[in-house]
Amino acid sequence: MVRHAPTNGKERIIDVFDGGKVLTRSEAVELIADDAEKITEGDFTPASKRAIIVRMLRNLLGTAQRGGTATDALRYLDVILTLEPESAIDRVNRARLRAQAGDNARAKEDVRWLLDHETPGIDLERLAEWYRSL
């Protein structure tokens, strides 16, 4: 969905996947939220240009992962990580793809970064084992 808020005019929420249908806020919330109570005003703030570009790159990454090669997907991950260098999940994915492509030295660089940054939710012991095996 896209929110258009002109300086002189009424806000419109447009469902680009339903032929450009204009929705009210409550209709938009109903379509996207399992729990409408969790939706806040912050969910309606405009996305930054960087966030839009990263989202587009993630869409392209998904397409490359489904039908392309590891090298195809790595191109997108490299750009995503240039824009979001602290993204641990993208580092994990890039390390995995680099290892699949036979580039263990560069996979090791990503794993080392993950170990150094101790990201919550990542099993550091298992990561250290992977690092040693590369």
Residue pairs with C-beta under 8 A, 6 or more apart in sequence:
1 13
1 14
1 15
1 16
1 23
1 28
1 31
1 32
2 13
2 14
2 16
3 11
3 12
3 13
3 14
3 44
3 46
4 11
4 12
4 13
4 14
5 11
5 12
5 46
12 22
13 22
13 23
13 24
13 25
13 27
13 28
14 20
14 21
14 22
14 23
15 21
15 22
15 23
15 28
15 31
23 31
25 44
29 36
29 39
30 36
32 39
33 39
47 55
50 83
53 83
54 80
54 83
54 84
57 76
57 79
57 80
57 83
58 76
58 80
60 76
61 73
61 76
61 77
61 80
64 72
64 73
64 75
64 76
65 73
70 97
70 98
70 100
70 101
71 101
73 93
73 97
74 94
74 97
74 98
74 101
77 90
77 93
77 94
77 97
78 94
80 87
80 90
81 87
81 90
81 91
81 94
84 90
86 117
88 114
88 117
88 119
88 122
91 110
91 113
91 114
92 110
92 114
92 122
94 107
94 110
95 107
95 108
95 110
95 111
95 114
95 130
96 107
98 104
98 106
98 107
98 110
99 107
99 134
104 134
105 134
107 134
108 131
108 134
111 127
111 130
111 131
111 134
112 131
114 122
114 127
115 124
115 127
115 128
115 131
118 124
